């Protein structure tokens, strides 16, 4: 894979990518925002489409904000570690629903990095990748790196990183994010666009 290939894909998709990012920014009510949070909590080691399908079922059956643990776990078909993740959903709901609007709370932070740090420290099951993904999906984290396996694989192929790490500590995550930002600047593609271009290259679609 070459930089020219990335630029070619970006050129052909940039209008669709911009529309997708605008859709993310339009998420206003707390249920929509909470749904994105739960989607991101479900994604580790699971297929994104299966996770979003589970969230859609929870919304359709009015279980996301009202279902008990058993009802929620029953909807997590195909999601790995569904019992553990069902617990994460219950804890996140309890934490956020007793406080202010989720988005209003996150908008009070100085920047997206600070909001991400708060999420990682306060939402059980949310690491740097999940928190970055969530903030991007509600229009608050377009300059954060979402370092999932697809992105890491392509950063390695492009020579941005020398090898794919076995695990991502905070230090390693920030180090790779910094390299990705520098690479994005050098090739003239925004971070949020680059993420979706690399996702498209792997999956053939612009998803979430």
N, C-alpha and C positions, 0 to 999 in steps of 0.2 A: 504494500500500500504506500502511496506517495502523497505529499502535500497537494500536488495538483489534482489528484483524485478527490481529496477532501474538499478542495475549492470548487471542483466541478459539481459535486453533490450539493454543496451549499448553494451554489448559484441556481441550481434547478429547484431547490426546495425552500429558498429563503422566505418567499411569501407565505407558504404553508406553515413554516416554523414561526414566523411572526404572528400569524393568526392564532396558533396554538398557545403561544406565550400570552397573547391578549386574553384568550379564554381563561387561562390560569388567573390573570389579574382580576377578572370579573367575578370571581367567587366571593360572595358577600356574606351570606348568612352562616351562622355557626354550624348548622348541620352539614352544609357543603364543605366547610373548612375542616370539621371534625372527620368527615368521610375521607378527605385527603390524608389526614394524619393516620387514620386507621389503615388505609391502603399502604402507606409507607412503612408502618409497623409490621404489616404482613409480608412484605416483599423479601426479607432476607431468606436466601436459599429456596425461594419459591418463584414460580413464573408470574410475571407482572399481570398478565391477562387473567389468570385464575384468581389472583388476589383482588383485582378490580371487580370481577364477576361476583365474588363473595360479598364485597362491599355493596354492590348494586342490589343483591338479594336482601341484605340487611336493611337497606333503605326502603326497598319495595315492601317489605313485610313489617316496616316500622319497628325494627328491632335494634337499630344502631344506638338509639338513645334510650330505649325502653326495655330491650330484651334482657333476660337473665343470662348467666354464664353458659348454661346448658343450651339455650336457644341459639346463642351466638356461635358456640363451637359447632353446632350442627350445620351451620351455614358455611363453615370454613373448609368445604370439600376441596381436596387437592392441595391445600395450604400445608406446608410442612410445619411441624411442631404446633399444631392447632390448639392444643390444650394450654400450652404456655402462652401463645399469642392471644387466646381468648382471655386469659388473665390480664394481659397487657391492655386489652381493650377496656375491660371493666375498670382497671385502675386509672387509665387515662380519662375515661368518662367521669369518674368520681372526682378526679382532680380538677378538670376544666369546667364541668357543669355547675360547680358551686362558686365560680369566680366570674370575672368580667368576660366580655366577648374575647375569644381566642385571638382574633386578628388585632383587635384594639390593644390587647396586652403585648403582642409581639411588636407592634408598630411603635411602642414606647422605647424600645431599645435604640441605641445610637446607630447601630448598623446590623446587617444580616449576620455577621460573624458573632456578634454579642448575643443576638437572638438564638442562634444555633447552639452556642455554649449553654445558654439557659435551658433549652430543650433537652440537650444531652444530660444535663445534671438533674432535671426534674421529671422527665417522662421515662418510665421504665421500659426498656426494650428499644430505646431510640439512641442509636449511635450517630456518628458524624455523617455517614452516608444517608441514613434515613432522615435525619434532621435537615440536611441540605436539600434532599429530594422534596420533603414536605414544604419547606420555605419557597422553593422554586415553583411548586405546584399551586401556591396561593399568591404568587406574584411578588414575593418578598426576598427571593434569594437568587436572582439571575446571575450573580457573579460568583456563586459558590460551585464547587466541583462535586458532582454526584459520582463517587468512585465505586461503581459496581463492576462486576466482572467484565462486561462488554467494554466499558470505558478503559479499564486498566489494560485489557488485552490490546486495544488499539493504540493506547499511549505507548505501549511497549513496541508495537509494530512500527510506529512512527519515530521511534528513537527518543521519545520524550523521557521515558524511564528505561533503565537498563534491564530490569527484570520485574516480574509481577510479584509483589510481596505475598508471603504466606498469610500474613495477618496485618491489620492496619491499626497501629497505635495512634494516639492523637498526633504525636510528633511526625510519624510517617505520613499520615493523612495530610497534614499541613504542608509538609515538604513536597508531596506530589501535587497538591492543589496549586502551590506556588509555581511549580514547573509547568503545569497545564495553563495557568494564566499567562505566563510568559510566552508559551507557544502560541496561544490564541492571539495575543498582541502581535507577535511576529508575522502571523499569516493573515491578520486582518479580519478575523472572525470572532464575534462576541462569544464569551464563555457559554451562555445559555444556548446559543445556536450550535456551537461546537458539540456540546453534549448530545443534542438531538440528531445532529449529522452522524455522529459515531454510532448512536443507537440505531438510526436508520440503516447504516451500512451493515450492521449485524442482523437486523430483524426484517428489513424491507418495509418498515412503516414508521411513522411518527406517532408515538403513543403517549405515555405519561412518564 
